[in-house]
Amino acid sequence: TAIRSILFPGVRIEKNATVTDSILFFDAIVREGSVVYRTIADADTNLGSGAEVGDPRGELSIIGRATRIPPGIKIEGGVSVFPNLNEESFRESVYKKGDIVE
């Protein structure tokens, strides 16, 4: 489900996933059970099943191009994630406002 969001061609939002107040660029995938708020995700990003990204009342989260977010991870509002990262690049299960993942 997408609410008040901009979805570019090729974006896939799987079953029981929700995207709110966000912009998802070309071919981004939001896997089953994920929740996304106030996030800009560049092209070819993949948000793993059950991931939580952003905050409905917080700052924007930015996900760089072709990054693979691991299943079940929590990325709060105000986090910046570099492009071209794979799941192994994420060493924490929770990232807080101001964190930069590179």
Contact map, one row per residue, 1 for C-alpha under 8 A:
111000000000100111100000000000000000000000000000000000000000000000000000000000000000000000000000000000
111110000000100001110000000000000000000000000000000000000000000000000000000000000000000000000000000000
111110000000000001111000000000000000000000000000000000000000000000000000000000000000000000000000000000
011111000000000000011100000000000000000000000000000000000000000000000000000000000000000000000000000000
011111100000000000111111000000000000000000000000000000000000000000000000000000000000000000000000000000
000111110000000000000111000000000000000000000000000000000000000000000000000000000000000000000000000000
000011111010000000000011110000000000000000000000000000000000000000000000000000000000000000000000000000
000001111110000000000001111000000000000000000000000000000000000000000000000000000000000000000000000000
000000111110000000000000111000000000000000000000000000000000000000000000000000000000000000000000000000
000000011111000000000000011100000000000000000000000000000000000000000000000000000000000000000000000000
000000111111100000000001111110000000000000000000000000000000000000000000000000000000000000000000000000
000000000111110000000000001111000000000000000000000000000000000000000000000000000000000000000000000000
110000000011111011100000000011110000000000000000000000000000000000000000000000000000000000000000000000
000000000001111110000000000011111000000000000000000000000000000000000000000000000000000000000000000000
000000000000111110000000000000111000000000000000000000000000000000000000000000000000000000000000000000
100000000000011111000000000000011100000000000000000000000000000000000000000000000000000000000000000000
100000000000111111100000000001111110000000000000000000000000000000000000000000000000000000000000000000
111000000000100111110000000000001111000000000000000000000000000000000000000000000000000000000000000000
111010000000100011111100000000000011100000000000000000000000000000000000000000000000000000000000000000
011110000000000001111100000000000001110000000000000000010000000000000000000000000000000000000000000000
001110000000000000111110000000000000111000000000000000000000000000000000000000000000000000000000000000
000111000000000000111111000000000001111100000000000000000000000000000000000000000000000000000000000000
000011100000000000001111100000000000011110000000000000000000000000000000000000000000000000000000000000
000011110010000000000111110100000000001111100000000000000000000000000000000000000000000000000000000000
000000111010000000000011111100000000000111110000000000000000000000000000000000000000000000000000000000
000000111110000000000001111100000000000001110000000000000000000000000000000000000000000000000000000000
000000011111000000000000111110000000000000111000000000000000000000000000000000000000000000000000000000
000000000111000000000001111111000000000011111100000000000000000000000000000000000000000000000000000000
000000000011110000000000001111100000000000011110000000000000000000000000000000000000000000000000000000
000000000001110010000000000111110100000000000111100000000000000000000000000000000000000000000000000000
000000000000111010000000000011111100000000000111110000000000000000000000000000000000000000000000000000
000000000000111110000000000001111100000000000001110000000000000000000000000000000000000000000000000000
000000000000011111000000000000111110000000000000111000000000000000000000000000000000000000000000000000
000000000000000111000000000001111111000000000011111100000000000000000000000000000000000000000000000000
000000000000000011100000000000001111100000000000011110000000000000000000000000000000000000000000000000
000000000000000001110100000000000111111000000000000111100000000000000000000000000000000000000000000000
000000000000000000111100000000000011111000000000000011110000000000000000000000000000000000000000000000
000000000000000000011110000000000001111100000000000001110111100000000000000010000000000000000000000000
000000000000000000001111000000000001111110000000000011000001111000000000000010000000000000000000000000
000000000000000000000111100000000000011111000000000000000001111000000000000000000000000000000000000000
000000000000000000000011100100000000001111101000000000000000011110000000000000000000000000000000000000
000000000000000000000001110100000000000111111000000000000000001111000000000000000000000000000000000000
000000000000000000000001111100000000000011111000000000000000000111000000000000000000000000000000000000
000000000000000000000000111110000000000001111100000000000000000011100000000000000000000000000000000000
000000000000000000000000001110000000000011111110000000000000001111111000000000000000000000000000000000
000000000000000000000000000111100000000000011111000000000000000001111000000000000000000000000000000000
000000000000000000000000000011100100000000001111101000000000000000011110000000000000000000000000000000
000000000000000000000000000001110100000000000111111000000000000000011111100000000000000000000000000000
000000000000000000000000000001111100000000000011111000000000000000000111000000000000000000000000000000
000000000000000000000000000000111110000000000001111100000000000000000011100000000000000000000000000000
000000000000000000000000000000001110000000000011111110000000000000001111110000000000000000000000000000
000000000000000000000000000000000111000000000000011111000000000000000001111100000000000000000000000000
000000000000000000000000000000000011101000000000001111100000100000000000011110000000000000000000000000
000000000000000000000000000000000001111000000000000111110111100000000000001111100000000000000000000000
000000000000000000000000000000000001110000000000000011111111000000000000000110000000000000000000000000
000000000000000000010000000000000000110000000000000001111100000000000000000000000000000000000000000000
000000000000000000000000000000000000000000000000000000111110000000000000000000000000000000000000000000
000000000000000000000000000000000000010000000000000001111111000000000000000011000000000000000000000000
000000000000000000000000000000000000010000000000000001101111100000000000000011000000000000000000100000
000000000000000000000000000000000000011100000000000001100111110000000000000011100000000000000000000000
000000000000000000000000000000000000011100000000000011000011111000000000001111110000000000000000000000
000000000000000000000000000000000000001110000000000000000001111100000000000001111000000000000000000000
000000000000000000000000000000000000001111001000000000000000111110100000000000011110000000000000000000
000000000000000000000000000000000000000011101000000000000000011111100000000000011111000000000000000000
000000000000000000000000000000000000000011111000000000000000001111100000000000000111000000000000000000
000000000000000000000000000000000000000001111100000000000000000111110000000000000011100000000000000000
000000000000000000000000000000000000000000011100000000000000001111111000000000000111110000000000000000
000000000000000000000000000000000000000000001111000000000000000001111100000000000001111000000000000000
000000000000000000000000000000000000000000001111001000000000000000111110100000000000011001000000000000
000000000000000000000000000000000000000000000011101000000000000000011111100000000000001001000000000000
000000000000000000000000000000000000000000000011111000000000000000001111100000000000000000000000000000
000000000000000000000000000000000000000000000001111100000000000000000111110000000000000000001000000000
000000000000000000000000000000000000000000000001011100000000000000001111111000000000000000001100000000
000000000000000000000000000000000000000000000000001110000000000000000001111100000000000000001110000000
000000000000000000000000000000000000000000000000000111000000100000000000111110100000000000000111000000
000000000000000000000000000000000000000000000000000111100000100000000000011111100000000000000111100000
000000000000000000000000000000000000011000000000000011100111100000000000001111100000000000000001100000
000000000000000000000000000000000000000000000000000001000111110000000000000111110000000000000001111000
000000000000000000000000000000000000000000000000000001000001110000000000001111111000000000000011111110
000000000000000000000000000000000000000000000000000000000000111100000000000001111100000000000000011110
000000000000000000000000000000000000000000000000000000000000011100000000000000111110000000000000000111
000000000000000000000000000000000000000000000000000000000000001110100000000000011111100000000000000111
000000000000000000000000000000000000000000000000000000000000001111100000000000001111100000000000000001
000000000000000000000000000000000000000000000000000000000000000111110000000000000111110000000000000000
000000000000000000000000000000000000000000000000000000000000000001110000000000000111111110000000000001
000000000000000000000000000000000000000000000000000000000000000000111000000000000001111111000000000000
000000000000000000000000000000000000000000000000000000000000000000011100000000000000111111000000000000
000000000000000000000000000000000000000000000000000000000000000000000000000000000000111111100000000000
000000000000000000000000000000000000000000000000000000000000000000000000000000000000111111100000000011
000000000000000000000000000000000000000000000000000000000000000000001100000000000000011111111000000010
000000000000000000000000000000000000000000000000000000000000000000000000000000000000000111111000000000
000000000000000000000000000000000000000000000000000000000000000000000000000000000000000001111110000000
000000000000000000000000000000000000000000000000000000000000000000000001110000000000000001111110000000
000000000000000000000000000000000000000000000000000000000000000000000000111100000000000000011111000000
000000000000000000000000000000000000000000000000000000000000000000000000011100100000000000011111101000
000000000000000000000000000000000000000000000000000000000000000000000000001111100000000000000111111000
000000000000000000000000000000000000000000000000000000000010000000000000000111100000000000000011111000
000000000000000000000000000000000000000000000000000000000000000000000000000001110000000000000001111100
000000000000000000000000000000000000000000000000000000000000000000000000000001110000000000000011111110
000000000000000000000000000000000000000000000000000000000000000000000000000000111100000000000000011111
000000000000000000000000000000000000000000000000000000000000000000000000000000111100000011000000001111
000000000000000000000000000000000000000000000000000000000000000000000000000000001110100010000000000111
